[in-house]
């Protein structure tokens, strides 16, 4: 099994895909337009303390109000006592919090005061106090890392990740020191900062590098020259034992050169063809995600086993969390159902979000509960269709901007004029300083659709 990371510049910063044996399994973005909450740091202001809920509501900027429970607020108390929320926070108070969960319909995002600054080999927890290692380490390595953590970082503020095995102490200390200095800078800025994301928390490149490292890729494919040089410099700092190889691919975009752009676009549609014949149909609703397996006359067990892998891949690629109900082709024999259970367990085993799989019901339904980590792919790249009252989906403003970025880069000649619709102009405003827009001033054209654009190039 080969595992490769593919990275491209995007309109907003960087995007990356995880490719396993030629199939795209995950997608991540990092950049200026990233409005995700999960794992991000925010300067926050306490808007309201609710003793009856044992929680507080915080302004985290962008018109968003986040929910902080008393249990998550207690990290601010050095004694870690079970104090009441009204004894921990007061209205108007400013603090730094970290995202735990995205907003979901009428529920706002949830945050915590248990800050974690991520490095490749360590996690810095300013409110820590207990010597720890990553929960993903097992057996003898866990005991060895725990001994190293106690020796190197006895105050318990640094957690050793599983990649720290075999990494020199000097590298671990250096990374921990860098994260500690970053935290001090954030604290200094917090007193006068307006509610909103902490811009200095993590550079988009470092965030993508950590994403690739977490997925233990064997090599990283890039096409763009400047991006390749930055990866060369970054990888040179990583010990050879855990260092991925850098692979330069031809063309302007690595997603195109490696053939995974089509797989990404397929994940935005409802139907996915199975290699051996048949398909799965994915329908996201407010309550759950329904997946139907259609075999077109194939052997039921053979079809279900192939569909099990594709369901796991699509849930991960589309980043769908919550309740997932899969309507497999019914398998009457218990032995066949056991094979399907084993297959689902295998393909969901390494899912970073974690998943709980329930056995097939008498009606052939399998319930999968997958943790919500970040926003679904569809929420970022698709929008309700205004022409059909919202029952269909069209490309979102982010997708339109990404298409504009591709045209500008692929043209390889100066832009004479950029005419845009009103909504697209507003969405482009925060990207005014992006390198690919250098020297380009969007002009609103009322004749264009609100999300449309027209490019004119220098002859």
Legacy VTK file of the C-alpha trace (Angstrom):
# vtk DataFile Version 3.0
C-alpha trace
ASCII
DATASET POLYDATA
POINTS 459 float
0.000 0.000 0.000
1.511 3.325 -1.100
0.501 6.558 0.608
1.248 9.868 -1.098
0.463 13.476 -0.297
-0.386 15.782 -3.201
-0.149 19.552 -2.616
-1.197 22.505 -4.786
-1.403 26.265 -4.332
-5.027 27.367 -4.194
-6.863 30.653 -4.440
-6.895 30.796 -0.646
-3.514 29.282 0.275
-2.788 25.573 -0.054
-4.750 22.383 -0.563
-3.624 18.795 -0.078
-4.896 15.325 -0.807
-3.970 11.935 0.623
-3.726 9.298 -2.111
-3.642 5.592 -1.218
-2.853 3.222 -4.080
-3.960 5.827 -6.594
-7.246 6.672 -4.847
-7.936 10.004 -3.120
-8.950 9.376 0.514
-8.699 12.774 2.215
-8.620 16.467 1.375
-7.437 19.427 3.445
-7.122 23.176 2.988
-5.211 25.884 4.785
-5.294 29.573 3.981
-6.826 32.986 4.327
-10.424 32.009 3.652
-10.377 29.047 6.022
-13.396 29.581 8.307
-13.231 26.210 10.050
-13.331 26.229 13.841
-11.960 22.788 14.767
-8.423 22.996 16.235
-8.089 26.716 15.402
-7.177 29.312 18.039
-9.407 32.333 18.614
-9.218 35.556 20.552
-12.574 35.528 22.328
-14.734 37.761 24.521
-17.259 36.445 27.025
-20.705 37.613 25.930
-22.866 35.810 28.453
-22.391 33.415 31.374
-25.205 30.877 31.824
-25.068 29.159 35.254
-28.112 27.010 34.427
-26.251 25.553 31.439
-22.903 25.431 33.259
-21.486 27.192 30.220
-20.680 30.539 28.645
-21.218 32.073 25.219
-18.199 33.704 23.580
-17.795 36.083 20.667
-15.055 34.568 18.450
-15.392 37.069 15.598
-17.062 36.918 12.216
-20.487 37.149 13.803
-20.036 33.738 15.445
-20.953 32.906 19.024
-19.203 29.848 20.474
-20.190 27.611 23.385
-17.724 26.955 26.247
-18.692 24.465 28.967
-17.527 24.763 32.565
-15.556 21.529 32.157
-13.595 23.028 29.248
-13.190 26.373 31.021
-11.576 24.778 34.102
-8.227 24.566 32.322
-7.942 28.285 33.102
-7.843 27.373 36.814
-4.387 26.146 37.906
-5.970 24.102 40.716
-8.304 22.296 38.233
-11.093 22.418 40.804
-14.678 21.749 39.787
-15.632 25.387 40.016
-18.851 26.866 38.699
-18.822 28.660 35.368
-19.747 31.957 37.066
-16.638 31.618 39.244
-14.398 30.968 36.238
-15.532 33.656 33.807
-17.189 37.048 33.794
-18.918 38.944 31.007
-16.567 41.084 28.926
-13.513 38.998 29.853
-11.041 38.241 27.065
-9.330 34.902 26.610
-7.833 32.537 24.038
-9.799 29.412 23.143
-9.494 26.564 20.665
-12.172 25.060 18.440
-13.605 21.650 19.315
-16.587 21.337 16.959
-18.043 23.153 13.973
-21.378 24.937 14.036
-24.260 22.668 13.074
-27.471 24.299 11.831
-28.886 26.092 14.906
-26.014 25.018 17.189
-22.999 27.282 17.371
-19.405 26.058 17.403
-17.968 24.613 20.597
-14.590 25.684 21.998
-12.263 24.793 24.865
-9.647 26.500 27.027
-7.471 23.366 26.825
-5.068 24.877 24.307
-2.930 22.577 22.160
-0.270 23.945 19.822
0.707 21.247 17.332
4.188 20.486 16.089
5.395 17.551 14.044
6.818 15.734 17.069
5.317 17.427 20.125
2.131 19.135 21.293
2.502 22.121 23.606
-0.255 22.464 26.227
0.221 25.711 28.204
-2.319 24.608 30.822
-0.959 21.058 31.037
0.476 19.573 34.197
0.579 15.834 33.669
3.319 13.981 31.796
1.670 12.471 28.729
2.332 10.892 25.360
0.019 10.536 22.394
-2.838 8.112 22.903
-2.068 6.632 19.478
1.194 5.115 20.752
0.991 1.509 21.924
3.090 -1.117 23.706
6.774 -0.728 24.362
7.075 2.530 22.437
4.490 4.136 24.726
6.557 3.327 27.840
9.734 4.611 26.176
8.112 7.872 25.090
6.582 8.377 28.532
10.027 8.049 30.125
11.464 10.564 27.638
8.608 13.005 28.245
9.115 12.829 32.018
12.843 13.412 31.585
12.692 16.200 28.991
9.478 17.990 30.002
8.694 17.230 33.658
6.182 20.124 33.951
3.773 18.162 31.739
3.210 20.949 29.243
4.668 19.000 26.328
3.051 15.850 24.916
5.234 13.613 22.766
3.590 12.452 19.567
4.117 9.002 18.090
6.517 10.435 15.484
8.917 11.401 18.283
10.194 7.813 18.468
13.838 7.871 17.412
13.945 11.665 17.012
16.908 13.289 18.861
16.177 15.074 22.152
17.569 18.306 20.717
14.925 18.330 17.958
12.126 17.768 20.480
13.398 20.542 22.755
13.763 22.945 19.840
10.221 22.360 18.617
8.786 22.633 22.146
10.630 25.914 22.676
9.326 27.318 19.396
5.733 26.472 20.361
6.174 27.936 23.851
7.454 31.197 22.377
4.508 31.239 19.985
2.113 30.890 22.911
3.752 33.764 24.779
3.341 35.971 21.724
-0.343 35.019 21.429
-0.945 35.833 25.111
0.689 39.250 24.667
-1.553 40.010 21.705
-4.729 38.749 23.382
-5.201 41.715 25.728
-5.856 44.199 22.919
-7.078 41.900 20.171
-10.563 41.934 18.703
-12.468 38.629 18.689
-11.383 36.491 15.751
-8.913 33.821 14.605
-5.351 34.028 15.898
-3.480 34.724 12.672
-0.058 33.875 14.084
-1.086 30.475 15.450
-0.031 28.341 12.497
1.279 29.171 9.048
-0.805 27.508 6.265
2.275 25.717 4.957
3.111 24.335 8.397
-0.499 23.256 8.825
-0.462 21.320 5.542
2.926 19.797 6.379
1.563 18.580 9.707
-1.521 17.146 7.974
0.725 15.162 5.618
2.960 14.056 8.465
-0.015 12.913 10.550
-1.116 10.715 7.642
2.397 9.206 7.424
2.820 9.782 3.684
5.790 8.169 1.999
6.266 11.000 -0.473
4.879 14.448 -1.302
4.010 15.388 -4.891
4.128 19.051 -5.930
4.230 20.846 -9.281
4.744 24.537 -8.529
8.391 25.634 -8.259
8.204 27.951 -5.257
6.166 25.420 -3.288
8.651 22.666 -4.127
11.548 24.760 -2.833
9.746 25.427 0.424
9.112 21.711 0.901
12.783 20.984 0.214
13.778 23.379 2.985
11.195 22.045 5.428
11.954 18.372 4.811
15.673 18.984 5.278
14.930 19.742 8.971
13.179 16.395 9.507
15.220 13.365 10.604
15.839 11.030 7.673
14.131 8.073 9.362
10.719 9.767 9.181
11.295 12.087 6.226
8.936 11.727 3.218
10.433 11.949 -0.258
9.700 14.990 -2.427
8.320 14.176 -5.885
8.201 16.890 -8.580
5.441 16.332 -11.129
5.014 18.105 -14.490
2.371 20.686 -15.228
0.914 23.615 -13.326
-1.177 21.671 -10.793
-0.239 18.428 -9.036
-3.931 17.527 -8.633
-4.160 17.434 -12.445
-0.850 15.672 -13.063
-1.612 12.892 -10.577
-5.168 12.415 -11.860
-6.957 13.052 -8.567
-8.873 16.191 -9.530
-11.571 14.036 -11.131
-11.862 11.991 -7.927
-12.251 15.190 -5.901
-15.012 16.447 -8.207
-16.711 13.030 -8.080
-16.894 13.381 -4.270
-19.051 16.495 -4.744
-21.690 14.490 -6.606
-24.172 11.910 -5.288
-23.055 8.875 -7.334
-19.764 6.973 -7.229
-19.154 4.043 -9.565
-17.609 0.884 -8.121
-14.642 -0.544 -10.060
-16.218 -3.987 -10.434
-19.629 -2.639 -11.479
-22.481 -1.065 -9.583
-22.435 2.152 -7.593
-23.072 3.817 -4.282
-25.354 6.833 -3.930
-24.614 9.323 -1.133
-27.332 11.664 0.148
-26.586 14.126 2.952
-29.536 15.364 5.007
-29.813 17.432 8.189
-30.367 14.363 10.328
-28.009 11.821 8.775
-26.154 10.656 5.677
-27.869 7.882 3.705
-25.810 5.639 1.414
-27.437 3.203 -1.001
-25.498 0.302 -2.556
-26.713 -0.644 -6.026
-25.229 -3.828 -7.493
-26.792 -4.089 -10.940
-26.986 -7.901 -10.651
-23.584 -8.526 -9.035
-22.974 -11.201 -6.399
-24.258 -9.614 -3.122
-21.265 -10.478 -0.924
-18.713 -9.484 -3.554
-20.564 -6.212 -4.119
-20.936 -5.373 -0.414
-17.258 -6.052 0.315
-16.215 -3.713 -2.488
-18.771 -1.126 -1.408
-17.484 -1.262 2.191
-14.140 0.144 1.102
-15.754 2.819 -1.056
-18.122 3.885 1.733
-15.160 4.302 4.111
-13.261 6.292 1.476
-16.165 8.565 0.621
-17.043 9.335 4.244
-13.435 10.277 4.896
-12.972 12.228 1.668
-16.285 14.064 2.038
-15.596 14.472 5.784
-19.098 13.389 6.732
-19.721 12.981 10.454
-22.651 12.061 12.651
-25.062 9.247 11.808
-24.429 7.341 8.576
-26.884 4.663 7.414
-25.745 2.335 4.616
-28.298 0.223 2.752
-26.165 -2.725 1.627
-27.509 -5.559 -0.493
-28.953 -7.976 2.081
-26.758 -10.886 3.169
-28.931 -13.663 4.674
-26.056 -15.862 5.906
-24.425 -14.885 9.241
-21.006 -15.859 7.895
-21.383 -13.373 5.018
-22.484 -10.626 7.415
-19.440 -11.347 9.565
-17.198 -10.858 6.519
-18.863 -7.492 5.848
-18.441 -6.427 9.498
-14.748 -7.328 9.306
-14.305 -5.421 6.047
-15.928 -2.274 7.429
-13.784 -2.517 10.557
-10.668 -2.798 8.410
-11.400 0.205 6.199
-12.556 2.469 9.038
-9.785 1.367 11.436
-7.337 4.145 10.553
-9.945 6.874 10.158
-8.588 9.912 12.090
-12.128 10.922 13.066
-12.919 7.518 14.552
-16.060 5.520 13.792
-18.371 3.113 15.601
-19.896 0.445 13.353
-23.068 -1.452 14.258
-23.880 -4.891 12.779
-26.212 -5.206 9.803
-29.890 -5.123 10.733
-32.499 -7.574 9.494
-33.295 -5.106 6.681
-29.695 -4.958 5.463
-28.940 -1.559 7.054
-25.634 -0.743 8.736
-25.419 2.206 11.127
-22.040 3.981 11.374
-21.438 6.773 13.885
-18.489 8.890 12.753
-17.150 11.821 14.768
-17.615 15.311 13.301
-14.187 16.833 12.646
-14.287 20.001 10.581
-16.852 20.839 7.933
-18.099 18.480 5.209
-16.647 18.923 1.736
-20.079 19.806 0.363
-20.500 22.704 2.786
-17.328 24.315 1.477
-17.664 23.705 -2.275
-21.417 23.584 -2.911
-24.284 26.009 -2.284
-28.094 25.722 -2.494
-29.498 26.410 -5.941
-31.606 29.566 -5.931
-33.436 28.619 -9.128
-34.939 25.445 -7.645
-35.647 26.721 -4.150
-32.618 25.105 -2.594
-33.307 21.466 -3.488
-30.302 21.286 -5.815
-26.644 22.243 -5.440
-24.428 24.566 -7.467
-20.758 25.558 -7.072
-20.213 27.778 -4.046
-18.464 31.147 -4.129
-15.302 29.388 -2.934
-15.536 27.027 -5.910
-16.029 29.954 -8.287
-12.968 31.712 -6.860
-10.943 28.511 -7.201
-11.991 28.308 -10.853
-10.928 31.921 -11.367
-7.556 31.164 -9.767
-6.993 28.224 -12.141
-7.737 30.377 -15.193
-5.395 33.153 -14.057
-2.537 30.741 -13.341
-3.054 28.649 -16.491
-3.112 31.714 -18.786
0.541 32.528 -18.024
0.057 36.088 -19.242
-0.960 39.373 -17.609
-4.610 40.080 -16.890
-5.917 43.168 -18.625
-9.250 43.252 -16.809
-11.299 41.153 -14.390
-15.049 41.747 -14.435
-17.051 40.097 -11.623
-20.580 39.900 -10.272
-21.506 41.642 -7.021
-21.390 38.607 -4.681
-18.122 37.398 -6.151
-16.601 40.862 -5.717
-17.461 40.815 -2.006
-16.010 37.314 -1.626
-12.773 38.372 -3.357
-12.246 41.410 -1.107
-10.470 39.504 1.733
-8.056 38.014 -0.832
-6.855 41.381 -2.132
-3.260 40.692 -1.033
-3.042 37.164 -2.428
-0.044 36.698 -4.785
-2.133 35.409 -7.680
-4.269 38.582 -7.572
-1.257 40.938 -7.589
-1.987 43.869 -9.879
-5.539 42.687 -10.578
-8.407 44.919 -9.433
-11.829 43.252 -9.807
-14.454 45.477 -11.423
-18.129 44.894 -10.710
-20.161 44.297 -13.861
-23.950 44.351 -13.233
-24.495 42.432 -16.474
-22.765 39.352 -15.058
-24.415 36.791 -12.740
-23.740 37.684 -9.095
-21.151 34.884 -8.831
-19.855 35.180 -12.394
-16.590 36.520 -13.798
-14.998 37.418 -17.119
-11.248 37.636 -17.712
-9.517 39.708 -20.370
-5.838 39.066 -20.979
-3.116 41.182 -22.520
-2.850 40.110 -26.184
LINES 1 460
459 0 1 2 3 4 5 6 7 8 9 10 11 12 13 14 15 16 17 18 19 20 21 22 23 24 25 26 27 28 29 30 31 32 33 34 35 36 37 38 39 40 41 42 43 44 45 46 47 48 49 50 51 52 53 54 55 56 57 58 59 60 61 62 63 64 65 66 67 68 69 70 71 72 73 74 75 76 77 78 79 80 81 82 83 84 85 86 87 88 89 90 91 92 93 94 95 96 97 98 99 100 101 102 103 104 105 106 107 108 109 110 111 112 113 114 115 116 117 118 119 120 121 122 123 124 125 126 127 128 129 130 131 132 133 134 135 136 137 138 139 140 141 142 143 144 145 146 147 148 149 150 151 152 153 154 155 156 157 158 159 160 161 162 163 164 165 166 167 168 169 170 171 172 173 174 175 176 177 178 179 180 181 182 183 184 185 186 187 188 189 190 191 192 193 194 195 196 197 198 199 200 201 202 203 204 205 206 207 208 209 210 211 212 213 214 215 216 217 218 219 220 221 222 223 224 225 226 227 228 229 230 231 232 233 234 235 236 237 238 239 240 241 242 243 244 245 246 247 248 249 250 251 252 253 254 255 256 257 258 259 260 261 262 263 264 265 266 267 268 269 270 271 272 273 274 275 276 277 278 279 280 281 282 283 284 285 286 287 288 289 290 291 292 293 294 295 296 297 298 299 300 301 302 303 304 305 306 307 308 309 310 311 312 313 314 315 316 317 318 319 320 321 322 323 324 325 326 327 328 329 330 331 332 333 334 335 336 337 338 339 340 341 342 343 344 345 346 347 348 349 350 351 352 353 354 355 356 357 358 359 360 361 362 363 364 365 366 367 368 369 370 371 372 373 374 375 376 377 378 379 380 381 382 383 384 385 386 387 388 389 390 391 392 393 394 395 396 397 398 399 400 401 402 403 404 405 406 407 408 409 410 411 412 413 414 415 416 417 418 419 420 421 422 423 424 425 426 427 428 429 430 431 432 433 434 435 436 437 438 439 440 441 442 443 444 445 446 447 448 449 450 451 452 453 454 455 456 457 458
